[in-house]
């Protein structure tokens, strides 16, 4: 099966699954995500083994330490993934929520209700934890998702996809609700971007080069940004002890991730106190 046929079949499965997800009971969605978290804990050895293959291949290719760090599914990262699944599971179900209602002069009542988008395609780079994070948000909001991760994380992503699909099956949800494209080829990404009859939205997550590539090649609406917006502003009168801790953690907890702080803005009234303290803080 070539890339075009493979991706189109995945799109068809996702479209069918999206019809079910849009009507899925809130309790079913919640319990499915909680089951994913439970299975992630139970299958740590299998996930670690798959991740080890990716790490070994990446090291042999000479990837930098920062890139290897983004790729690594450590116990800490797995714990954060489980916590994220449980947190999303407990969020209120947005589907069916009426966010606005008004009456026209002729007495007609008009409202705005939240509904699923349908099928979402997500293209991202090396961090395999995005596979679970992104899928959980799509499933919670009643959508199906097709995920195209980076070539460095293929084994990890496929292992996580199997785990998610096993959890979906326990609740009679089709595997098409959460799929990972099993290819590292750029042609597979291009085919995904052409599926405007089957995919409703594309979200690229990564560097500026990836985002521009997706935006320039997609026939599907793209939700995008080009530049990082990881700024923190310390205002006049802020709790300076708290601000210092937040800013320090936002930058040094993990230097290689895309949401590490890029710019620290400090109100001039607080600059003489905040900036020297930040500079003097030991790494």
Secondary structure, 3 states (H helix, E strand, C coil): CCHHHHHHHHHHHHHHHHHHHCCCCHHHHHHHHHHHHHHHHHCHHHHHHHHHHHHHHHHHCCCCHHHHHHHCCCHHHHHHHHHHHHHHHCCCCCCCCEEEEEECCCCCEEEEECCCCCEEEEEECCCCHHHHHHHHHHHHCCCEEEEECCHHHHHHHHHHHHHHHHHHHHCCCCHHHEEECCCCCHHHHHHHHCCCCCCCEEEEECCHHHHHHHHHHCCCCEECCCCCCCEEEECCCCCHHHHHHHHHHHHHCCCCCCCCCCEEEECHHHHHHHHHHHHHCCC
